[in-house]
Amino acid sequence: MIQHFQFKNMFENKQLPGWTFSFYFSGKKYTGHYHKDGRIEWDGPIPPAENEDDLKKQLHELMLFHVYE
């Protein structure tokens, strides 16, 4: 489960879509960019392959809740 999820706009002009995010999973910090088309780019370490799809689903849900509410 994702913990300590944070996000912020990539651009000062908040009408331009794109966000940076960070969260912890299993004690490790992950960061990346969430693009307007739902594409996720990892900045640092990529989550383990067996967890990546589940984490992406959780990340999409969190972004929908926080950004598109």
MODELLER restraints for C-alpha pairs under 7 A, 6 or more apart:
rsr = mdl.restraints
at = mdl.atoms
rsr.add(forms.Gaussian(group=physical.xy_distance, feature=features.Distance(at['CA:1:A'], at['CA:25:A']), mean=6.34, stdev=0.5))
rsr.add(forms.Gaussian(group=physical.xy_distance, feature=features.Distance(at['CA:2:A'], at['CA:23:A']), mean=6.29, stdev=0.5))
rsr.add(forms.Gaussian(group=physical.xy_distance, feature=features.Distance(at['CA:2:A'], at['CA:24:A']), mean=5.88, stdev=0.5))
rsr.add(forms.Gaussian(group=physical.xy_distance, feature=features.Distance(at['CA:2:A'], at['CA:25:A']), mean=5.26, stdev=0.5))
rsr.add(forms.Gaussian(group=physical.xy_distance, feature=features.Distance(at['CA:3:A'], at['CA:23:A']), mean=5.81, stdev=0.5))
rsr.add(forms.Gaussian(group=physical.xy_distance, feature=features.Distance(at['CA:3:A'], at['CA:24:A']), mean=5.09, stdev=0.5))
rsr.add(forms.Gaussian(group=physical.xy_distance, feature=features.Distance(at['CA:3:A'], at['CA:25:A']), mean=6.30, stdev=0.5))
rsr.add(forms.Gaussian(group=physical.xy_distance, feature=features.Distance(at['CA:4:A'], at['CA:23:A']), mean=5.34, stdev=0.5))
rsr.add(forms.Gaussian(group=physical.xy_distance, feature=features.Distance(at['CA:4:A'], at['CA:24:A']), mean=6.13, stdev=0.5))
rsr.add(forms.Gaussian(group=physical.xy_distance, feature=features.Distance(at['CA:5:A'], at['CA:22:A']), mean=5.84, stdev=0.5))
rsr.add(forms.Gaussian(group=physical.xy_distance, feature=features.Distance(at['CA:5:A'], at['CA:23:A']), mean=4.40, stdev=0.5))
rsr.add(forms.Gaussian(group=physical.xy_distance, feature=features.Distance(at['CA:6:A'], at['CA:21:A']), mean=5.55, stdev=0.5))
rsr.add(forms.Gaussian(group=physical.xy_distance, feature=features.Distance(at['CA:6:A'], at['CA:22:A']), mean=5.37, stdev=0.5))
rsr.add(forms.Gaussian(group=physical.xy_distance, feature=features.Distance(at['CA:6:A'], at['CA:23:A']), mean=6.40, stdev=0.5))
rsr.add(forms.Gaussian(group=physical.xy_distance, feature=features.Distance(at['CA:7:A'], at['CA:19:A']), mean=6.41, stdev=0.5))
rsr.add(forms.Gaussian(group=physical.xy_distance, feature=features.Distance(at['CA:7:A'], at['CA:20:A']), mean=5.48, stdev=0.5))
rsr.add(forms.Gaussian(group=physical.xy_distance, feature=features.Distance(at['CA:7:A'], at['CA:21:A']), mean=4.19, stdev=0.5))
rsr.add(forms.Gaussian(group=physical.xy_distance, feature=features.Distance(at['CA:7:A'], at['CA:22:A']), mean=6.49, stdev=0.5))
rsr.add(forms.Gaussian(group=physical.xy_distance, feature=features.Distance(at['CA:8:A'], at['CA:19:A']), mean=5.43, stdev=0.5))
rsr.add(forms.Gaussian(group=physical.xy_distance, feature=features.Distance(at['CA:8:A'], at['CA:20:A']), mean=5.53, stdev=0.5))
rsr.add(forms.Gaussian(group=physical.xy_distance, feature=features.Distance(at['CA:8:A'], at['CA:21:A']), mean=6.65, stdev=0.5))
rsr.add(forms.Gaussian(group=physical.xy_distance, feature=features.Distance(at['CA:9:A'], at['CA:18:A']), mean=6.03, stdev=0.5))
rsr.add(forms.Gaussian(group=physical.xy_distance, feature=features.Distance(at['CA:9:A'], at['CA:19:A']), mean=4.40, stdev=0.5))
rsr.add(forms.Gaussian(group=physical.xy_distance, feature=features.Distance(at['CA:9:A'], at['CA:20:A']), mean=6.34, stdev=0.5))
rsr.add(forms.Gaussian(group=physical.xy_distance, feature=features.Distance(at['CA:10:A'], at['CA:18:A']), mean=5.44, stdev=0.5))
rsr.add(forms.Gaussian(group=physical.xy_distance, feature=features.Distance(at['CA:10:A'], at['CA:19:A']), mean=4.78, stdev=0.5))
rsr.add(forms.Gaussian(group=physical.xy_distance, feature=features.Distance(at['CA:10:A'], at['CA:20:A']), mean=5.89, stdev=0.5))
rsr.add(forms.Gaussian(group=physical.xy_distance, feature=features.Distance(at['CA:17:A'], at['CA:35:A']), mean=7.00, stdev=0.5))
rsr.add(forms.Gaussian(group=physical.xy_distance, feature=features.Distance(at['CA:17:A'], at['CA:36:A']), mean=5.44, stdev=0.5))
rsr.add(forms.Gaussian(group=physical.xy_distance, feature=features.Distance(at['CA:18:A'], at['CA:34:A']), mean=5.87, stdev=0.5))
rsr.add(forms.Gaussian(group=physical.xy_distance, feature=features.Distance(at['CA:18:A'], at['CA:35:A']), mean=4.74, stdev=0.5))
rsr.add(forms.Gaussian(group=physical.xy_distance, feature=features.Distance(at['CA:18:A'], at['CA:36:A']), mean=5.55, stdev=0.5))
rsr.add(forms.Gaussian(group=physical.xy_distance, feature=features.Distance(at['CA:19:A'], at['CA:33:A']), mean=5.68, stdev=0.5))
rsr.add(forms.Gaussian(group=physical.xy_distance, feature=features.Distance(at['CA:19:A'], at['CA:34:A']), mean=5.14, stdev=0.5))
rsr.add(forms.Gaussian(group=physical.xy_distance, feature=features.Distance(at['CA:19:A'], at['CA:35:A']), mean=6.56, stdev=0.5))
rsr.add(forms.Gaussian(group=physical.xy_distance, feature=features.Distance(at['CA:20:A'], at['CA:32:A']), mean=5.72, stdev=0.5))
rsr.add(forms.Gaussian(group=physical.xy_distance, feature=features.Distance(at['CA:20:A'], at['CA:33:A']), mean=4.44, stdev=0.5))
rsr.add(forms.Gaussian(group=physical.xy_distance, feature=features.Distance(at['CA:20:A'], at['CA:34:A']), mean=6.08, stdev=0.5))
rsr.add(forms.Gaussian(group=physical.xy_distance, feature=features.Distance(at['CA:21:A'], at['CA:31:A']), mean=5.58, stdev=0.5))
rsr.add(forms.Gaussian(group=physical.xy_distance, feature=features.Distance(at['CA:21:A'], at['CA:32:A']), mean=5.53, stdev=0.5))
rsr.add(forms.Gaussian(group=physical.xy_distance, feature=features.Distance(at['CA:21:A'], at['CA:33:A']), mean=6.14, stdev=0.5))
rsr.add(forms.Gaussian(group=physical.xy_distance, feature=features.Distance(at['CA:22:A'], at['CA:30:A']), mean=5.55, stdev=0.5))
rsr.add(forms.Gaussian(group=physical.xy_distance, feature=features.Distance(at['CA:22:A'], at['CA:31:A']), mean=4.27, stdev=0.5))
rsr.add(forms.Gaussian(group=physical.xy_distance, feature=features.Distance(at['CA:22:A'], at['CA:32:A']), mean=6.62, stdev=0.5))
rsr.add(forms.Gaussian(group=physical.xy_distance, feature=features.Distance(at['CA:23:A'], at['CA:29:A']), mean=5.76, stdev=0.5))
rsr.add(forms.Gaussian(group=physical.xy_distance, feature=features.Distance(at['CA:23:A'], at['CA:30:A']), mean=5.51, stdev=0.5))
rsr.add(forms.Gaussian(group=physical.xy_distance, feature=features.Distance(at['CA:23:A'], at['CA:31:A']), mean=6.67, stdev=0.5))
rsr.add(forms.Gaussian(group=physical.xy_distance, feature=features.Distance(at['CA:24:A'], at['CA:30:A']), mean=6.06, stdev=0.5))
rsr.add(forms.Gaussian(group=physical.xy_distance, feature=features.Distance(at['CA:30:A'], at['CA:44:A']), mean=6.46, stdev=0.5))
rsr.add(forms.Gaussian(group=physical.xy_distance, feature=features.Distance(at['CA:30:A'], at['CA:45:A']), mean=6.48, stdev=0.5))
rsr.add(forms.Gaussian(group=physical.xy_distance, feature=features.Distance(at['CA:31:A'], at['CA:42:A']), mean=6.01, stdev=0.5))
rsr.add(forms.Gaussian(group=physical.xy_distance, feature=features.Distance(at['CA:31:A'], at['CA:43:A']), mean=5.43, stdev=0.5))
rsr.add(forms.Gaussian(group=physical.xy_distance, feature=features.Distance(at['CA:31:A'], at['CA:44:A']), mean=6.08, stdev=0.5))
rsr.add(forms.Gaussian(group=physical.xy_distance, feature=features.Distance(at['CA:32:A'], at['CA:40:A']), mean=6.95, stdev=0.5))
rsr.add(forms.Gaussian(group=physical.xy_distance, feature=features.Distance(at['CA:32:A'], at['CA:41:A']), mean=5.36, stdev=0.5))
rsr.add(forms.Gaussian(group=physical.xy_distance, feature=features.Distance(at['CA:32:A'], at['CA:42:A']), mean=4.18, stdev=0.5))
rsr.add(forms.Gaussian(group=physical.xy_distance, feature=features.Distance(at['CA:32:A'], at['CA:43:A']), mean=4.55, stdev=0.5))
rsr.add(forms.Gaussian(group=physical.xy_distance, feature=features.Distance(at['CA:33:A'], at['CA:40:A']), mean=5.77, stdev=0.5))
rsr.add(forms.Gaussian(group=physical.xy_distance, feature=features.Distance(at['CA:33:A'], at['CA:41:A']), mean=5.13, stdev=0.5))
rsr.add(forms.Gaussian(group=physical.xy_distance, feature=features.Distance(at['CA:33:A'], at['CA:42:A']), mean=6.52, stdev=0.5))
rsr.add(forms.Gaussian(group=physical.xy_distance, feature=features.Distance(at['CA:34:A'], at['CA:40:A']), mean=4.85, stdev=0.5))
rsr.add(forms.Gaussian(group=physical.xy_distance, feature=features.Distance(at['CA:34:A'], at['CA:41:A']), mean=6.67, stdev=0.5))
